[in-house]
């Protein structure tokens, strides 16, 4: 239940426009969603945010990306969450294999305090 509440809160925070029976048609048409959670080292939060802000810009430019958001958890200031929406799994795979993602992995890993936790979701239609 908590995972659902987090996903709903992320959609609301992202400003996703509501329509009768669901959210925007782009998201309704999407086939791949995930939420990734990152816990960062206290002295590396600024580095993490700088890296991830660029990831947001680069990812939103990808042809198969519908939405990509970065959030900080309000009551856990060293925990961040990305909400990712792609056209389909192939678009998500292309994102994960992209040059900009391969380039940021080494410096990103230096900022983390633990593993990245990913929840992959599919729309219920």
Secondary structure, 3 states (H helix, E strand, C coil): CHHHHHHHHHHHHCCCCEECCEECHHHHHCCEEEEEEEEECHHHHHHHHHHHHHHHHHHHCCCCEEEEEEEECCCCCCEEEEEEEECCHHHHHHHHCCHHHHHHHHHHHHHECCCCEEEEECCCC
